[in-house]
Amino acid sequence: MTTTRGDGSDRVVLQARLAVATAAAGLGLWDWDLVTDELVWDDRSRAIFGLTGVELSGTVADIDLAIHPDDRPVVQGALDEAIVGGDLLDVEFRVVHPDGAVRWVAALGRVLPDDTGAPVRMVGTNVDVTDGREAAQQQFADATRMAGLVRVAEELGGTETVGAALAVVTRHASQALGTTGVILCLTDDDGSAVTTYVDAPLDAETVDTVRRLPAGFPLPMVDSAVHGRAHFVPDLEAAAAQFPGGVGIWRRSGVRSGCSVPLRSARRLIGSLALGHRVDRHWRPADREFVGALGALTAQTLTRIASTEAAAAAASAVARLAETLQRSLLTAPPEPDHLHVVPRYLPAAAEAQVGGDWYDAFLGPDGATHLVIGDVTGHDREAAAAMGQLRNVLRGIVWASGGAPAEVLTTLDRAVTGLDVGTLATVLVARVEQVPGGRLLRWSNAGHPAPLLVDADGEVVLLEGRDLLLGVDHTAPRHDHEVPLAPGSTLLLHTDGLVERRGSDLDAGTARLVQTVGRLVRAGVGLDELCDRVLATVPRHPEDDVALIALRAHAEDLPRPREAGPAVVPEVPSPAG
């Protein structure tokens, strides 16, 4: 039992706790007197605004010293709206530090009224969200870049010469990585020398020098071609340290950083792919993964060109790569404290059937958890490419608009038409929102199979309400549906491959799924095991891909259950006002 001493110690303790919490979260505090315009903010807020050591007037006008001129109307509008409405302030904007650095700040505030209800004070917090914004943008760019490899595979599949393949690789490497040139090295059968194919702005002397090189020549691309080692060189100093005998060629060519990865056929090392930059570059893990995938595609293409016998194997490898790229887009979901999210994906038995089934789970700009399930028509690389486009565009729409699911799908349908994606797709978007008294599940369905909502007692409800699929008529109306999400509830979204069987209609398959899921929930099965056992009902050699994603809403007044695993919540910037 806690007792109140009444000597001010409770207040001291509360202030200490507040100081620890704000320091841990990187929050700055501010207090604005709406009657006198006096603004008091702590040292952390001043540092966030870049105003440490700057003489201030002590009024709210001080904020204009740092806020980016283009964002001042946004901030002023948000402040006015909060004051007039007696509501919360929630705004994101840029500040410019004295050294010219531009940072993003999220401000939250609450209006406090006097006894008559008139607004007299506003208190709130500031936090620098620049790093989180940049990380989210980089992750989106990396995923889009990986999805673009499907297009590279398609273009390489149409090439018939090494020169044509090199042109495709050069163009995509320049677009994705900003490289200034590409060199292909092909290794002699006995490994004694390499022959190069150059697509780079090199002088004639340098091109002639590297046209044919012995196996021991001190360049990273030769080492990769002969010994199968990958090299990612950030600058000339590193190049000189690792390959001192070849750094002269780098200097003469204007290259300052570069990389090379080995190219392998099914039977042997066939050469290397080298990319060059005229600026220093730090090679991130995502960059290395992309270059490795680009090298794998290049190796498959060169093998096909060199040998008719290898063409069939290359086609199979491209199909497997398409599946790998598809899986690379099916990222691990966020795991908020009391929401357990579990995805599953099962490809079709035939390699040629890799297609457009996908799931997604992410936090939106307002912190709401979004679940997406979709199915692009077709079962080929075109479907996989369209799937990647739709997935990334949908994420971008959510982050740009923060709209309800129906609004998101309406915008996505317009994008399908406007960007000439040329595909039909079923998509269901759901979001879990915090509302007074608990959680709310809001969803909109573009022609997709109805999801299942199961209460803690195992009673299953199909969440009906389906609009037109995407790609048919972008003017068709779309509707939001909502239902309370009670503690202990389980939500299951799936593609039709889970319930579709040869010789049986979808209604029968759905009825089987309802019965199975209800039985598993009543038996107290954990969410991971539930998904595995549901997936085990699919035939051993499925004719269609299967994607599913499940969510279990645990009670918010209890600790996260052990069976849900650790919480995984990426930092989410606050939305702009």
C-alpha positions as CSV (number, residue, x, y, z in Angstrom):
1,M,0.0,0.0,0.0
2,T,1.3,3.5,-0.9
3,T,1.0,6.2,1.7
4,T,1.0,10.0,1.1
5,R,3.5,11.8,3.3
6,G,2.2,15.3,2.6
7,D,5.7,16.9,2.9
8,G,6.3,17.4,-0.8
9,S,8.3,14.2,-1.2
10,D,5.6,12.7,-3.5
11,R,5.9,15.6,-5.8
12,V,9.7,15.2,-5.9
13,V,9.3,11.5,-6.7
14,L,6.9,12.3,-9.5
15,Q,9.2,14.9,-10.9
16,A,12.1,12.5,-10.8
17,R,10.1,9.9,-12.6
18,L,9.0,12.4,-15.2
19,A,12.6,13.4,-15.8
20,V,13.8,9.8,-16.2
21,A,11.0,9.0,-18.6
22,T,11.5,12.1,-20.8
23,A,15.2,11.6,-20.9
24,A,14.8,7.9,-21.9
25,A,12.4,8.9,-24.6
26,G,14.4,11.9,-25.8
27,L,11.4,14.1,-25.1
28,G,11.5,17.9,-24.6
29,L,8.9,19.6,-22.5
30,W,7.1,22.9,-23.0
31,D,4.5,25.0,-21.3
32,W,2.6,27.9,-23.1
33,D,0.5,30.4,-21.3
34,L,-2.2,31.3,-23.9
35,V,-3.2,34.5,-22.0
36,T,0.3,36.1,-21.8
37,D,1.9,34.1,-24.7
38,E,4.7,33.2,-22.3
39,L,6.5,30.0,-23.5
40,V,8.6,28.0,-21.1
41,W,10.5,25.0,-22.5
42,D,13.3,22.8,-21.1
43,D,16.8,22.5,-22.3
44,R,16.0,19.4,-24.3
45,S,13.3,21.2,-26.3
46,R,15.7,24.0,-27.0
47,A,18.3,21.5,-28.2
48,I,15.8,19.8,-30.4
49,F,15.0,23.2,-32.0
50,G,18.7,24.0,-32.3
51,L,18.3,27.1,-30.0
52,T,20.7,26.1,-27.3
53,G,22.7,29.2,-26.3
54,V,20.4,31.5,-28.4
55,E,18.8,34.5,-26.5
56,L,15.0,34.0,-26.5
57,S,12.2,36.4,-25.8
58,G,10.3,33.9,-23.6
59,T,7.2,34.0,-25.8
60,V,5.7,31.6,-28.3
61,A,7.2,33.7,-31.1
62,D,10.5,32.1,-30.3
63,I,9.5,28.9,-32.2
64,D,9.6,30.8,-35.5
65,L,13.3,31.2,-35.0
66,A,13.8,27.6,-35.9
67,I,10.8,26.2,-37.8
68,H,11.3,25.9,-41.5
69,P,9.5,28.8,-43.3
70,D,7.5,26.4,-45.4
71,D,6.2,24.5,-42.3
72,R,5.2,27.6,-40.3
73,P,1.7,27.7,-41.7
74,V,1.2,24.0,-40.9
75,V,2.3,24.5,-37.3
76,Q,0.2,27.6,-36.9
77,G,-2.9,25.9,-38.3
78,A,-2.4,22.9,-36.0
79,L,-2.0,25.2,-33.0
80,D,-5.1,27.2,-33.9
81,E,-7.2,24.1,-34.5
82,A,-6.1,22.6,-31.1
83,I,-6.9,25.9,-29.2
84,V,-10.3,26.5,-30.9
85,G,-11.3,22.9,-30.5
86,G,-10.0,22.5,-27.0
87,D,-8.3,19.3,-28.3
88,L,-4.9,17.7,-28.7
89,L,-2.1,19.2,-30.7
90,D,-0.4,16.6,-33.0
91,V,1.9,18.0,-35.6
92,E,5.2,17.1,-37.4
93,F,7.4,19.7,-39.0
94,R,11.0,20.7,-39.9
95,V,13.4,22.9,-38.0
96,V,16.6,24.4,-39.3
97,H,19.5,24.5,-36.9
98,P,22.1,27.3,-36.9
99,D,24.6,25.1,-38.9
100,G,22.0,24.6,-41.6
101,A,21.0,21.1,-40.6
102,V,17.3,20.3,-41.2
103,R,15.7,18.0,-38.6
104,W,12.1,16.7,-38.3
105,V,10.3,17.3,-35.0
106,A,7.0,15.8,-33.7
107,A,5.1,18.0,-31.2
108,L,2.3,16.7,-29.0
109,G,0.3,19.0,-26.8
110,R,-2.9,19.3,-24.7
111,V,-5.0,22.4,-24.2
112,L,-6.0,23.1,-20.6
113,P,-9.1,25.3,-19.9
114,D,-9.9,27.5,-16.9
115,D,-13.0,27.1,-14.7
116,T,-15.2,28.6,-17.4
117,G,-13.9,26.2,-20.1
118,A,-11.8,28.9,-21.9
119,P,-8.4,27.7,-23.1
120,V,-5.7,29.3,-21.0
121,R,-2.7,27.0,-21.3
122,M,-1.1,24.3,-23.5
123,V,1.5,21.8,-22.3
124,G,3.3,19.3,-24.4
125,T,6.4,17.5,-25.7
126,N,8.9,17.7,-28.6
127,V,10.9,14.8,-30.0
128,D,13.3,14.6,-32.9
129,V,12.0,12.0,-35.4
130,T,14.5,12.5,-38.2
131,D,16.2,9.2,-37.8
132,G,13.0,7.2,-37.8
133,R,11.7,8.9,-40.9
134,E,15.0,8.4,-42.7
135,A,15.1,4.7,-41.7
136,A,11.5,4.1,-42.9
137,Q,12.2,5.8,-46.2
138,Q,15.4,3.8,-46.6
139,Q,13.6,0.5,-45.9
140,F,10.9,1.4,-48.4
141,A,13.5,2.2,-51.0
142,D,15.4,-1.0,-50.4
143,A,12.2,-3.1,-50.7
144,T,11.3,-1.3,-53.9
145,R,14.7,-1.9,-55.3
146,M,14.6,-5.6,-54.6
147,A,11.1,-5.8,-56.2
148,G,12.6,-4.2,-59.3
149,L,14.9,-7.2,-59.7
150,V,11.9,-9.1,-61.1
151,R,11.9,-6.6,-64.0
152,V,15.7,-7.1,-64.4
153,A,15.2,-10.8,-64.7
154,E,12.5,-10.3,-67.4
155,E,14.7,-8.0,-69.4
156,L,17.8,-10.3,-69.1
157,G,15.6,-13.2,-70.2
158,G,15.2,-11.5,-73.6
159,T,18.9,-10.9,-74.2
160,E,20.9,-13.0,-76.6
161,T,24.4,-11.6,-76.3
162,V,26.8,-10.7,-73.5
163,G,26.8,-7.1,-74.7
164,A,23.0,-6.9,-74.5
165,A,23.0,-8.5,-71.0
166,L,25.7,-6.0,-69.9
167,A,23.6,-3.1,-71.1
168,V,20.6,-4.2,-69.0
169,V,22.8,-4.7,-65.9
170,T,24.5,-1.3,-66.4
171,R,21.2,0.5,-66.7
172,H,19.6,-1.0,-63.6
173,A,22.8,-0.7,-61.5
174,S,22.9,3.0,-62.4
175,Q,19.2,3.5,-61.4
176,A,19.4,1.5,-58.2
177,L,22.9,2.3,-56.9
178,G,24.1,5.3,-58.8
179,T,27.0,3.4,-60.3
180,T,29.0,5.0,-63.2
181,G,30.0,1.8,-64.9
182,V,29.9,-2.0,-65.0
183,I,32.5,-4.6,-66.1
184,L,31.8,-8.3,-66.7
185,C,34.8,-10.7,-66.3
186,L,34.5,-14.1,-67.8
187,T,37.0,-16.7,-66.5
188,D,38.8,-19.1,-68.9
189,D,37.9,-22.8,-68.4
190,D,41.3,-23.4,-66.8
191,G,41.2,-20.4,-64.6
192,S,44.4,-18.9,-66.0
193,A,43.0,-15.6,-67.2
194,V,39.8,-13.5,-67.5
195,T,38.3,-11.6,-70.5
196,T,36.4,-8.4,-69.7
197,Y,33.4,-6.7,-71.2
198,V,33.3,-3.0,-70.3
199,D,30.3,-0.6,-70.1
200,A,31.9,2.3,-68.4
201,P,33.2,5.8,-69.3
202,L,36.9,4.7,-69.4
203,D,39.6,6.0,-71.7
204,A,40.7,3.7,-74.6
205,E,44.1,2.9,-72.9
206,T,42.4,1.7,-69.7
207,V,39.8,-0.4,-71.7
208,D,42.7,-2.0,-73.6
209,T,44.7,-2.6,-70.4
210,V,41.8,-4.5,-68.7
211,R,40.5,-6.3,-71.8
212,R,42.4,-9.5,-70.9
213,L,44.0,-10.0,-67.6
214,P,46.0,-12.9,-66.0
215,A,44.5,-14.7,-63.0
216,G,46.9,-13.0,-60.5
217,F,46.3,-9.4,-61.7
218,P,45.7,-7.2,-58.6
219,L,42.1,-6.0,-59.1
220,P,39.1,-7.0,-57.0
221,M,37.1,-8.1,-60.1
222,V,39.9,-10.5,-61.1
223,D,40.1,-12.0,-57.6
224,S,36.3,-12.5,-57.6
225,A,36.4,-14.1,-61.0
226,V,39.2,-16.5,-60.2
227,H,38.8,-17.2,-56.5
228,G,35.1,-16.5,-55.9
229,R,35.5,-13.9,-53.2
230,A,33.2,-10.9,-53.1
231,H,34.8,-7.4,-52.5
232,F,33.1,-4.2,-51.4
233,V,35.6,-1.4,-51.4
234,P,34.5,2.0,-49.9
235,D,37.4,4.3,-51.0
236,L,40.8,4.5,-52.7
237,E,42.6,4.1,-49.4
238,A,41.0,0.7,-48.9
239,A,41.7,-0.2,-52.6
240,A,45.3,0.7,-52.1
241,A,45.6,-1.4,-48.9
242,Q,43.9,-4.5,-50.4
243,F,45.2,-4.4,-54.0
244,P,48.1,-2.0,-54.2
245,G,49.3,-3.1,-57.6
246,G,46.0,-2.2,-59.2
247,V,45.1,1.1,-57.6
248,G,46.7,3.0,-60.5
249,I,44.0,1.8,-62.8
250,W,41.4,3.0,-60.4
251,R,42.9,6.4,-60.3
252,R,43.3,6.6,-64.1
253,S,39.7,5.6,-64.6
254,G,38.3,8.1,-62.0
255,V,36.8,5.3,-59.8
256,R,36.9,5.9,-56.1
257,S,34.8,3.0,-54.7
258,G,33.4,-0.2,-56.1
259,C,32.4,-3.8,-55.6
260,S,32.7,-7.1,-57.3
261,V,30.9,-10.4,-56.8
262,P,31.6,-13.8,-58.3
263,L,29.3,-15.2,-61.0
264,R,28.6,-19.0,-60.8
265,S,26.9,-21.4,-63.0
266,A,25.5,-24.7,-61.7
267,R,28.9,-26.3,-62.3
268,R,31.6,-23.8,-61.9
269,L,32.8,-20.2,-61.3
270,I,32.3,-18.4,-64.6
271,G,33.5,-14.9,-63.8
272,S,32.6,-11.7,-61.8
273,L,30.4,-8.6,-61.9
274,A,32.1,-5.4,-61.0
275,L,30.4,-2.0,-60.3
276,G,32.3,1.3,-60.0
277,H,31.6,4.7,-58.4
278,R,33.3,8.0,-58.8
279,V,32.5,8.9,-55.1
280,D,33.3,7.1,-51.8
281,R,30.5,4.7,-50.8
282,H,29.7,2.8,-47.6
283,W,28.2,-0.5,-48.7
284,R,25.3,-1.3,-46.5
285,P,24.1,-4.9,-46.0
286,A,21.0,-4.1,-48.2
287,D,23.4,-2.9,-50.9
288,R,25.4,-6.1,-50.7
289,E,22.3,-8.2,-50.8
290,F,21.1,-6.4,-53.9
291,V,24.4,-6.7,-55.7
292,G,24.5,-10.4,-54.9
293,A,21.0,-10.9,-56.3
294,L,22.0,-8.8,-59.4
295,G,25.1,-11.0,-59.8
296,A,23.0,-14.2,-59.5
297,L,20.7,-13.0,-62.3
298,T,23.7,-12.0,-64.4
299,A,25.3,-15.4,-64.0
300,Q,22.1,-17.2,-65.0
301,T,21.9,-15.0,-68.1
302,L,25.5,-15.6,-69.2
303,T,25.1,-19.3,-68.6
304,R,22.0,-19.3,-70.9
305,I,23.8,-17.4,-73.6
306,A,26.8,-19.6,-73.5
307,S,25.0,-22.9,-73.5
308,T,21.7,-24.2,-74.8
309,E,21.9,-27.0,-72.3
310,A,22.1,-24.4,-69.4
311,A,19.0,-22.5,-70.6
312,A,16.5,-24.8,-68.9
313,A,18.4,-24.7,-65.6
314,A,18.6,-20.9,-65.9
315,A,14.8,-20.6,-66.4
316,S,14.3,-22.8,-63.3
317,A,16.7,-20.6,-61.3
318,V,14.9,-17.5,-62.4
319,A,11.6,-18.9,-61.1
320,R,13.3,-19.8,-57.8
321,L,14.7,-16.3,-57.6
322,A,11.2,-14.9,-58.3
323,E,10.0,-16.8,-55.2
324,T,12.9,-15.6,-53.2
325,L,12.2,-12.0,-54.2
326,Q,8.5,-12.6,-53.4
327,R,9.5,-13.9,-49.9
328,S,11.8,-10.9,-49.5
329,L,8.7,-8.7,-49.6
330,L,6.9,-10.8,-47.1
331,T,8.7,-9.1,-44.2
332,A,8.4,-9.9,-40.5
333,P,5.4,-8.2,-38.9
334,P,5.5,-5.6,-36.1
335,E,4.6,-7.1,-32.7
336,P,3.0,-4.3,-30.5
337,D,2.9,-5.0,-26.8
338,H,-0.6,-6.7,-26.7
339,L,-1.1,-7.7,-30.3
340,H,0.5,-10.9,-31.5
341,V,0.8,-11.1,-35.3
342,V,1.8,-14.3,-37.2
343,P,2.2,-14.6,-41.0
344,R,2.6,-17.7,-43.2
345,Y,3.3,-18.2,-46.9
346,L,3.3,-21.4,-48.9
347,P,4.3,-21.4,-52.6
348,A,2.6,-23.5,-55.2
349,A,4.1,-26.9,-55.8
350,A,5.2,-26.0,-59.4
351,E,8.0,-23.5,-59.8
352,A,6.2,-21.9,-62.7
353,Q,3.3,-21.1,-60.4
354,V,5.1,-18.4,-58.3
355,G,2.7,-15.5,-58.4
356,G,1.0,-12.7,-56.6
357,D,-0.3,-13.9,-53.2
358,W,1.0,-11.7,-50.4
359,Y,0.5,-10.5,-46.9
360,D,1.8,-7.4,-45.1
361,A,1.7,-6.0,-41.6
362,F,3.1,-2.6,-40.5
363,L,2.4,0.3,-38.3
364,G,0.9,3.4,-39.9
365,P,1.9,7.0,-39.2
366,D,-0.6,7.2,-36.4
367,G,0.7,4.0,-34.8
368,A,-2.3,1.9,-35.8
369,T,-1.5,-1.7,-36.8
370,H,-2.3,-2.4,-40.4
371,L,-2.9,-5.9,-41.8
372,V,-3.1,-6.5,-45.6
373,I,-3.8,-9.7,-47.6
374,G,-3.9,-9.7,-51.4
375,D,-3.9,-11.9,-54.5
376,V,-2.8,-10.7,-58.0
377,T,-4.4,-12.6,-60.9
378,G,-1.9,-14.9,-62.7
379,H,0.9,-17.2,-61.6
380,D,4.1,-16.0,-63.2
381,R,6.8,-13.4,-62.8
382,E,4.5,-10.7,-64.1
383,A,2.1,-11.4,-61.3
384,A,5.0,-11.4,-58.8
385,A,6.2,-8.1,-60.2
386,A,2.7,-6.6,-60.0
387,M,2.3,-7.9,-56.4
388,G,5.5,-6.1,-55.5
389,Q,4.3,-2.8,-57.0
390,L,0.9,-3.0,-55.3
391,R,2.4,-3.8,-51.9
392,N,4.8,-0.9,-52.0
393,V,2.3,1.6,-53.4
394,L,-0.2,0.6,-50.7
395,R,2.3,1.1,-48.0
396,G,3.2,4.5,-49.5
397,I,-0.5,5.5,-49.6
398,V,-1.1,4.6,-46.0
399,W,2.0,6.7,-44.9
400,A,1.1,9.6,-47.2
401,S,-2.6,9.8,-46.3
402,G,-3.1,7.9,-43.1
403,G,-6.6,7.3,-44.4
404,A,-9.2,4.7,-43.5
405,P,-9.0,1.3,-45.4
406,A,-11.7,2.2,-48.0
407,E,-9.8,5.5,-48.8
408,V,-6.6,3.6,-49.1
409,L,-8.1,1.0,-51.5
410,T,-9.8,3.7,-53.6
411,T,-6.4,5.5,-54.0
412,L,-4.7,2.2,-54.8
413,D,-7.3,1.4,-57.5
414,R,-6.7,4.8,-59.1
415,A,-2.9,4.2,-59.0
416,V,-3.4,0.8,-60.7
417,T,-5.1,2.6,-63.5
418,G,-2.9,5.7,-63.6
419,L,0.4,3.8,-63.4
420,D,-0.8,1.3,-66.0
421,V,0.0,-1.7,-63.7
422,G,-2.3,-3.7,-66.0
423,T,-3.5,-6.2,-63.5
424,L,-6.5,-7.4,-61.5
425,A,-6.2,-8.0,-57.8
426,T,-8.2,-8.7,-54.6
427,V,-7.0,-6.9,-51.6
428,L,-8.2,-6.6,-48.0
429,V,-6.9,-3.8,-45.7
430,A,-7.6,-3.9,-42.0
431,R,-6.4,-1.7,-39.2
432,V,-6.5,-2.0,-35.4
433,E,-7.3,1.3,-33.8
434,Q,-7.3,2.3,-30.1
435,V,-10.6,3.9,-29.2
436,P,-12.2,4.9,-25.9
437,G,-13.0,1.7,-24.1
438,G,-10.8,-0.7,-26.1
439,R,-9.8,-1.6,-29.7
440,L,-11.7,-1.2,-32.9
441,L,-11.1,-3.3,-36.1
442,R,-11.8,-1.4,-39.2
443,W,-11.5,-3.0,-42.7
444,S,-12.4,-2.7,-46.4
445,N,-12.5,-5.5,-48.8
446,A,-11.8,-5.3,-52.6
447,G,-13.1,-8.7,-53.7
448,H,-11.1,-10.8,-51.3
449,P,-12.2,-13.9,-49.3
450,A,-13.9,-12.8,-46.0
451,P,-11.6,-12.9,-43.0
452,L,-12.5,-14.8,-39.8
453,L,-12.9,-13.2,-36.4
454,V,-12.9,-15.6,-33.5
455,D,-13.8,-14.7,-30.0
456,A,-12.1,-16.1,-26.9
457,D,-14.7,-18.9,-26.7
458,G,-14.0,-20.1,-30.3
459,E,-17.2,-18.6,-31.9
460,V,-16.3,-17.7,-35.5
461,V,-17.8,-14.9,-37.5
462,L,-17.1,-14.3,-41.2
463,L,-16.5,-10.5,-41.7
464,E,-18.6,-10.0,-44.8
465,G,-18.9,-6.9,-46.9
466,R,-17.1,-7.0,-50.2
467,D,-16.5,-4.4,-52.9
468,L,-15.3,-4.7,-56.4
469,L,-11.7,-6.1,-56.9
470,L,-8.9,-3.7,-58.0
471,G,-8.3,-3.0,-61.7
472,V,-11.9,-3.1,-63.0
473,D,-13.4,0.3,-62.2
474,H,-11.5,2.8,-60.1
475,T,-14.6,5.0,-59.7
476,A,-16.5,2.2,-57.9
477,P,-17.5,3.0,-54.3
478,R,-15.6,1.4,-51.5
479,H,-16.8,1.0,-47.9
480,D,-15.4,0.7,-44.4
481,H,-16.7,-1.8,-41.9
482,E,-15.9,-1.9,-38.2
483,V,-16.4,-4.2,-35.2
484,P,-15.0,-4.1,-31.7
485,L,-11.9,-6.2,-31.2
486,A,-12.4,-7.8,-27.8
487,P,-9.5,-9.1,-25.7
488,G,-8.7,-12.7,-26.6
489,S,-10.1,-12.3,-30.2
490,T,-8.3,-13.9,-33.1
491,L,-8.4,-12.5,-36.6
492,L,-7.4,-14.6,-39.6
493,L,-6.8,-13.2,-43.1
494,H,-6.1,-15.6,-46.0
495,T,-5.9,-16.0,-49.7
496,D,-8.2,-18.4,-51.6
497,G,-5.5,-21.1,-51.9
498,L,-6.2,-21.9,-48.3
499,V,-9.8,-23.0,-49.0
500,E,-9.9,-23.8,-52.7
501,R,-9.8,-27.5,-53.6
502,R,-10.1,-29.3,-56.9
503,G,-13.7,-30.7,-57.1
504,S,-15.0,-28.6,-54.2
505,D,-16.4,-25.1,-54.1
506,L,-15.1,-22.2,-52.0
507,D,-18.1,-22.2,-49.7
508,A,-17.3,-25.8,-48.6
509,G,-13.6,-24.9,-48.1
510,T,-14.5,-21.9,-46.1
511,A,-16.9,-23.9,-43.9
512,R,-14.0,-26.4,-43.2
513,L,-11.7,-23.5,-42.3
514,V,-14.3,-22.0,-39.9
515,Q,-14.7,-25.4,-38.2
516,T,-11.0,-25.9,-37.9
517,V,-10.1,-22.5,-36.6
518,G,-13.0,-22.5,-34.0
519,R,-11.9,-25.9,-32.8
520,L,-8.3,-24.8,-32.4
521,V,-9.2,-21.6,-30.5
522,R,-11.5,-23.6,-28.1
523,A,-8.6,-26.0,-27.5
524,G,-6.4,-23.0,-26.4
525,V,-3.9,-23.4,-29.2
526,G,-1.3,-20.6,-29.5
527,L,-1.4,-18.4,-32.5
528,D,1.9,-19.8,-34.1
529,E,0.7,-23.4,-33.7
530,L,-2.8,-22.4,-35.0
531,C,-1.4,-21.0,-38.2
532,D,0.8,-24.1,-38.7
533,R,-2.1,-26.5,-38.2
534,V,-4.3,-24.5,-40.5
535,L,-1.6,-24.5,-43.2
536,A,-1.3,-28.3,-42.6
537,T,-4.8,-28.7,-44.0
538,V,-3.5,-27.6,-47.5
539,P,-2.8,-30.5,-49.9
540,R,0.8,-31.7,-50.0
541,H,1.3,-30.3,-53.5
542,P,-0.9,-27.2,-53.6
543,E,-1.9,-25.8,-57.0
544,D,-2.0,-22.3,-55.8
545,D,0.1,-20.1,-53.4
546,V,-1.3,-19.7,-49.9
547,A,-0.8,-16.6,-47.8
548,L,-2.3,-16.0,-44.4
549,I,-1.8,-13.6,-41.5
550,A,-3.3,-13.9,-38.1
551,L,-3.6,-11.5,-35.2
552,R,-4.5,-12.2,-31.6
553,A,-5.6,-9.3,-29.3
554,H,-4.4,-10.0,-25.8
555,A,-5.8,-8.1,-22.8
556,E,-4.1,-4.7,-22.5
557,D,-4.1,-4.7,-18.6
558,L,-2.0,-7.9,-18.4
559,P,1.6,-8.5,-19.4
560,R,2.3,-9.8,-23.0
561,P,1.9,-13.6,-22.9
562,R,5.0,-15.7,-23.2
563,E,3.6,-17.6,-26.2
564,A,3.4,-14.3,-28.1
565,G,7.2,-13.9,-28.0
566,P,8.9,-10.5,-27.5
567,A,7.3,-7.3,-28.6
568,V,8.8,-5.8,-31.8
569,V,7.7,-2.3,-32.4
570,P,9.6,-0.1,-34.9
571,E,9.8,3.6,-34.1
572,V,6.9,5.3,-35.9
573,P,7.1,9.1,-36.4
574,S,4.0,11.1,-35.4
575,P,1.8,12.1,-38.3
576,A,1.8,15.7,-39.5
577,G,-1.1,17.8,-38.4
